[in-house]
Each structure stands twice: as structure tokens, then as C-alpha cells.
């Protein structure tokens, strides 16, 4: 198989460097820049990624990256997420055993605080019981599955939930995706998680995504 990794970026130079450094073994890396004012593009190019430009917005950028990617398998990854060693083997095993299913990684935060462990446990329950992983766990699926479901919609928020609901079952791989805990430390561990849960509830209730985006980022 050919694996293409698609990473949306916006002023993500510092995080992007660590993300790309962990991706040895990828056949193709596509970084979709949404108009960064920092060194994101230069970092991506220096580390061997192919850069695609698009309007900002994670849904828009992910869709543009998928259209530009050449692989028959696609892995969508956030710029502030780093895959641990062994990720490529976990992907290969999944493709060999469960080629018709989408998959994600186990969620981890790069902080030793007990609050981080509690949040990780909550994410594991959500992904396992509700079968609803978020994009910061990475999302792996075949090009055929991506195309059949219509792919990412150009949403300002909830683009990952929207696609996962159309995909159905998403298998959790035996490998970790370590995400920056900076947002939780800045907003407050439980305040940030409560806001995420509120946004998910509003989305499930049919509230328009542009209104949910104002709750997610009130500034």
C-alpha cells in the first residue's frame, strides 16, 4: 500500500516540527497550510513534506489535503500530535487484518498531571463505547472508504465527528498518538473538557456548526 499522511497547519511551526520528525516510514506527507504567518511552511518543506495551500479551517484543509494526496490509504493527523515508535507497524497490521475498517490511535496527552490521565480514560471510554474518536487520535482509512463516504466536509468545527459518524466502526490501534496538552493547561483541565463535551452535545442536538464554533472559541 501507499500511505499518505495529511496534516492541516496554521501557525504551527513549533508543534509541526515534532509531528513530522516522528513520521519516519510514511510514503507521502502532505501539509495543508491555511495561511500561516509563522515558519510552518518552511518547517514542512525542510522536513520533506509536500505543502498544499488552502483557505483556513480544519475541514477545508483536510479535504484539500485528501484531494492532493496520492496514497491508497490516508492518515489524517493534527499538527500538535506526535505518533510513538511502532505506529507504522500498527498501521500495516490493521491494513492486513481489517482492510475494510477505519482506525485511530490511542489518545495520550504530553503531561504527567493526574488530570491528563483522567481525560485519557474518558477519551478511551468515548472511543470504545460510543465509537466516537476525535481527530487528535489520528484517523486512518482507505481511499476507497474516504471516497465512498464523501470525505471531510468543509466545516469550521466537528469535521472529525461528522466523518466518523458516516464511517461507522473505527478500530483503535495498538499504538499511541501523543497530543499537546497546552490547550487544557491554558483553559483549565476540566473547563476545556466540559466545553468539548458541550460542543459534542450541541452537535448531536442539531445545533448549526457555526454557532457551536462560537461556543468552542468564544473570543
PyMOL commands that set and color helices and strands:
alter all, ss='L'
color gray80, all
select helices_A, chain A and resi 13-21+40-46+58-68+87-97+114-129+135-137+143-149+159-167+182-187+189-204+209-216
alter helices_A, ss='H'
color red, helices_A
select strands_A, chain A and resi 3-9+28-33+50-53+73-78+81-83+102-109+139-142+170-179
alter strands_A, ss='S'
color yellow, strands_A
deselect
rebuild
show_as cartoon
